[in-house]
Amino acid sequence: MEKLISILEDLHPGVDYNNCDNLVDERILDSLTILSLISEIEDNFDVTIPTVEIIPANFNSAKKIYELIVRLQEEE
């Protein structure tokens, strides 16, 4: 989770990622940032995020993003 928080802070600093649960709804993460985030996640966590998983519910909080990463790692 710390690695994910670090990636998020590099992409969009100044957000309390440990407690924020509306990253997409509040447009903290926009579409371009999410694309960059996906690339970083795939490189750092050795997973592939399928297009069907790129939905707001999976990216609204660091916790949800991390849950997605773990789930994808377990499926591979």
N, C-alpha and C positions, 0 to 999 in steps of 0.2 A: 504494500500500500504506500510506503514511503517513496518508492521509486515513482509511482503514479502521481503522487502529490508533487514531487519535484518536476515532473514533466508538465503538469498542469500549471505550476507556478512559472515555469519558463515561457509557456505559451501566453499566459494571461496572469501577470503578477497582481498581488494586492487583494486576493480573494481568500476568504476562510474556507478552504476546500473541505476541511474536516467537518464543518457544520452546514454548509450551503447545500440545499436540496432542490434548487430551482435554477440550475446553471443554464439550461436551454430556455426555460420559460421566461427568465429575466434577460435573455439574450447576452448573458455573460460569455457563453460559448456560442459563436455564430457558425454558420456553415463552413467557412474557410478554416476557422480554428478547429472545428471538429475533424475536418479532413487532415489537418496537420497532426492532430492528436491521434487519429487512427494510424497514421503512418508511424508515429513514435511508438505507439503501443505495439504495433506489429513487429517493429524492429527490436524493441526492448524486451518483449515478453514472448516472442516466438510464437505468435498466434496470427491467424487470418480472421479478420472480422468480415463476415458475409454482409452483403448489402441489406438483407432482410433484418439484420440486427441493428442497423443504423436508424434508430428511432429515438425520439426524445426521452422516452422512459428509461432507456439504457444509458443516457448521457446527462441526466438531470442532477446527478451528484457523483462525487468521487466514489462513494460506496457502491452505487449502481454500476459505475464503470468497472470497478474492481471485481464486482460479482460477475460481470460479463466476461472479463479476462479469465477468471478462475474457471468458469463454466466452459469456455472455449478450450482452455488448456486440458480440462478433464475429457473433453470430447475427442481430442486428437490422439 
